[in-house]
Amino acid sequence: MSRKTTTVRLPEDLADQVEVVARGRGVSVNAVVVDALLTEVERVKADKQFMAHLRKVTERDKEILDRLAQ
C-alpha cells in the first residue's frame, strides 16, 4: 500500500490525549489517527443521507469539469 504524508494540526489538548491513548495501546500516534479516520470513513459510508449528498456534490463537480473541458 502506498502512503501519502499529510500534516494535521491538532489542538494541544487533543494531541496530548492521542499520545496517551497511543502509549496505552502500545502503538504510534499515526496508528491511532489512521484507525480513527478509517472508523469515520466507515461511519459516513453507512450514512445513506450523507452518501446521497456526496453523490449530488460529485455529480455537480463532474458537470463543471465537463464544461471546463469543452
Beta strands, then each sheet from edge to edge (+ up, - down):
end
